[in-house]
Amino acid sequence: AIVFTKPIHLPALLDAAIGGAKLRRRKQPRALATTHMFKPFARLVEETATGRSVTLTEKEASFLCAVLDAGQKGLSRKDAMTELWGYHPDAESHAVDTTLYRLRQKLQELGNIDTNLVNEGGIYKWRNL
């Protein structure tokens, strides 16, 4: 729930409305491949034909959302560090590597769709976009 103090300022109200709309759009289910669906709100990746699914952690789901939202432009490691973890871009951390490793392992359980998550020159992309 968003709390506003009186008097309510139009810019704050608009920021809240736009932010909520972006979050709802980001949380919409989307196809990862013709055979798999990603449901960010439930943090699930599901194989549509069999109904088999894997549950993602909040960070894994956020990382996958960010990669998908970035489209062909991709998501840089620095952007992932600052946007998803709140770290300084130059911080030394294996958070991205660990999350990516675990995410790939979970995606492998559903038929090797992990190969669609690629790193091209330090930029993370989903290949089927």
Secondary structure, 3 states (H helix, E strand, C coil): CCCCCCCCCHHHHHHHHHHHHHHHHHCCCEEEECCEEEECCCCEEEECCCCCEEECCHHHHHHHHHHHHHHHHCEEHHHHHHHCCCCCCCCCCCHHHHHHHHHHHHHHCCCCHHHHEEEECCEEEECCC
